[in-house]
Amino acid sequence: MTTEIPLIGDYSTPGTELNGARIGVVTFPGTLDDVDAARAVRLSGATPVSLWHADEDAAGSLKDLDAVVIPGGFSYGDYLRAGAIARFAPMMDAIAAAAGGEAGSTRGLPVLGICNGFQILTESHLLPGSMIKNDHLHFICRDQALAVENNETAWTRDFAPGQRITIPLKNQDGQYVADEPTLDMLEGEGRVVFRYLDVNPNGSRRDIAGITNAAGNVVGLMPHPEHAVEPGFGPDTEHGLRTGLDGLPFFTSVLSTLASGGAA
Ligand SMILES: NC(=O)CC[C@H](N)C(=O)O
């Protein structure tokens, strides 16, 4: 069962007109950023739909959805390892089947994992590699500059190639690791989607901040685009102006992808 998420507030910023797309936002026990993710979806013009991790008809609930966001937070309190318990949720089985794993599937449901969502995607083996503690062993919260290395995924096509963006980063388990052959494969296939700029905040291998599956429909990243979608709330971007809209193209990109009829 799914419910459209009622939202309060002013939508007179971009994307006020509803465009017919329905995007699911998953909630686990301990999820933190589902409300902000839903608001970002709505600001892009799509309708956010709430998805519950333990839904007994998870596959049925995904049927009329066009994309899914797995938001940030501390699913199951990050016990054992961030995302390690969430991966066994019935909703994750349904998402994996609809998204198609590493290679993508015929449906190729677009899935965006943000921070804890990225951790859940690696634990679920929808994306390769693992997230471990930041190398300095501290929780970090900062406005982080990134380079968009691949603008041909379902969630990045509204960016320019190589575009510099700034969005918030806040986590303790943000260090992306993988063995050298996997890192070489990701680089070789253009699957590094975002790279940290100016500073590597957590020791991630090769400054990797986000990656995609082979088909380009599943994307995960540690920084939080849903916190940079409204004027006055996101990080300073250019010339000290508080524009803070660098997260919005994630959510409009998936709409462009859907409009063009492709998964990526
Ligand atoms: N902001 C978040 O999603 C936090 C993610 C995660 N559980 C961590 O600290 O690392």
The ligand as an SDF file (V2000), in Angstrom:
LIG
                    3D

 10  9  0  0  0  0  0  0  0  0999 V2000
   23.1440   11.5530    6.8130 N   0  0  0  0  0  0  0  0  0  0  0  0
   23.0850   10.2730    6.7520 C   0  0  0  0  0  0  0  0  0  0  0  0
   22.3750    9.6800    5.9490 O   0  0  0  0  0  0  0  0  0  0  0  0
   23.9170    9.5270    7.7060 C   0  0  0  0  0  0  0  0  0  0  0  0
   24.3570    8.2730    7.0990 C   0  0  0  0  0  0  0  0  0  0  0  0
   25.0140    7.2400    7.9230 C   0  0  0  0  0  0  0  0  0  0  0  0
   24.1960    6.4030    8.5950 N   0  0  0  0  0  0  0  0  0  0  0  0
   26.2880    7.6990    8.4970 C   0  0  0  0  0  0  0  0  0  0  0  0
   26.5110    8.3380    9.3490 O   0  0  0  0  0  0  0  0  0  0  0  0
   27.2170    7.5530    8.0520 O   0  0  0  0  0  0  0  0  0  0  0  0
  1  2  1  0
  2  3  2  0
  2  4  1  0
  4  5  1  0
  5  6  1  0
  6  7  1  0
  6  8  1  0
  8  9  2  0
  8 10  1  0
M  END
$$$$
